[in-house]
């Protein structure tokens, strides 16, 4: 159920930027067990001045291929799983699109089951929580007696 926002400069060639969503999706599938077909990506190419980035913050060497990956997802992953995700995204983006790891910034924003509506104006996970997941209004797991 992640929503991925990828921001790049408009100078990045269209074919190159088109490889980014698949690389991020595959990294999420491999490292944090995202379900098949759970692909929701907003890919935005920004004009000069619309994406402002320090080229050397945190001792990086950023170029015109700077790629910001912002993933909103349900909370609950371990630090180790998140680190594996970061490594896998950087690896696949380099392998498939030729973007250097210094140019890949990743940020996660976590939320809960009641923060998602997949359509129809309904919070589907509140109405039908995934098996074994906490419901937002309860302190016990679904199917577990109190």
C-alpha positions in Angstrom: 0.0 0.0 0.0 2.9 2.5 -0.3 2.5 5.7 -2.2 5.8 6.6 -3.8 6.7 10.1 -5.0 9.8 10.4 -7.1 11.1 13.8 -7.9 13.8 14.5 -10.5 15.0 17.4 -12.6 13.3 17.8 -16.0 16.7 17.5 -17.6 16.8 13.8 -16.8 15.9 12.0 -20.1 12.4 10.6 -20.2 13.6 7.0 -20.8 15.9 7.2 -17.8 13.3 8.6 -15.4 10.8 6.0 -16.7 13.0 3.2 -15.2 12.8 4.6 -11.7 9.3 3.5 -10.6 10.0 -0.1 -11.5 13.3 -0.1 -9.7 11.7 1.3 -6.5 8.8 -1.1 -6.7 11.0 -4.1 -7.1 13.2 -2.9 -4.2 10.1 -2.6 -2.0 8.9 -6.1 -3.1 12.3 -7.6 -2.3 13.2 -5.9 0.9 9.9 -5.0 2.7 7.5 -7.5 1.3 5.2 -5.2 -0.6 2.4 -7.2 -2.3 2.3 -7.9 -6.0 0.5 -5.1 -8.0 0.7 -2.7 -5.1 2.2 0.0 -7.4 1.2 3.6 -6.9 3.9 6.2 -8.0 3.8 9.9 -8.7 6.8 10.7 -10.9 7.5 14.5 -11.2 10.1 16.2 -13.3 10.9 19.6 -11.9 12.1 22.7 -13.7 15.2 24.5 -12.5 14.3 26.2 -9.2 11.5 23.9 -8.4 13.7 21.2 -6.9 16.4 22.8 -4.8 19.1 20.5 -3.4 22.4 21.1 -1.8 24.8 19.2 -4.0 27.2 18.2 -1.1 25.0 17.9 2.0 26.1 14.9 4.1 29.3 14.6 2.0 27.5 13.5 -1.2 28.4 14.4 -4.7 25.0 15.1 -6.3 24.6 15.8 -10.0 21.8 16.7 -12.3 20.5 13.1 -11.8 19.4 13.9 -8.3 16.5 11.6 -7.5 14.3 12.1 -4.4 12.2 9.0 -3.5 9.6 9.7 -0.9 7.6 6.7 0.3 4.5 6.9 2.4 3.7 3.5 4.0 2.2 1.8 6.9 4.3 1.9 10.0 5.9 -1.2 11.5 9.1 -2.0 9.6 12.3 -2.5 11.5 15.3 -0.3 11.1 17.1 -3.2 9.5 14.4 -3.6 6.9 14.4 0.1 6.1 18.2 0.0 5.7 17.9 -3.0 3.3 15.2 -1.0 1.4 17.5 2.0 1.0 20.4 -0.2 -0.2 18.2 -2.1 -2.6 16.7 1.1 -4.1 20.1 2.7 -4.6 21.4 -0.5 -6.2 18.5 -1.0 -8.6 18.3 2.7 -9.6 22.0 2.6 -10.4 21.7 -0.7 -12.3 18.6 0.2 -14.3 18.8 3.9 -14.8 22.4 4.7 -14.3 21.8 7.1 -11.4 24.7 7.1 -8.9 23.9 6.3 -5.3 25.0 9.7 -4.1 22.1 11.1 -6.2 19.5 8.9 -4.6 17.8 10.4 -1.5 15.1 8.3 0.2 12.6 9.4 2.8 10.0 7.3 4.5 6.8 8.6 6.0 4.9 6.1 8.1 1.2 6.1 9.0 -1.5 3.6 10.0 -4.3 1.6 8.6 -6.9 4.3 9.0 -4.8 6.8 7.0 -5.6 5.1 3.6 -8.6 5.2 1.3 -8.1 3.3 -2.0 -11.3 4.6 -3.5 -15.1 5.0 -3.0 -14.5 7.4 0.0 -13.9 4.4 2.2 -11.1 3.4 4.5 -10.9 -0.2 3.3 -8.4 -1.3 6.0 -10.7 0.0 8.8 -13.7 -1.8 7.3 -11.7 -5.0 6.6 -8.3 -5.0 8.3 -5.7 -7.4 7.0 -5.5 -10.6 9.0 -3.2 -10.3 12.0 -3.0 -6.5 11.8 -3.9 -4.1 14.6 -7.1 -2.2 14.0 -6.8 1.5 14.7 -9.6 1.6 17.3 -8.4 -1.5 19.2 -5.4 -2.6 21.2 -5.7 -6.3 20.3 -5.0 -8.0 17.0 -8.0 -8.8 14.7 -9.3 -12.2 15.7 -7.6 -12.2 19.1 -9.9 -12.1 22.2 -9.2 -9.4 24.7 
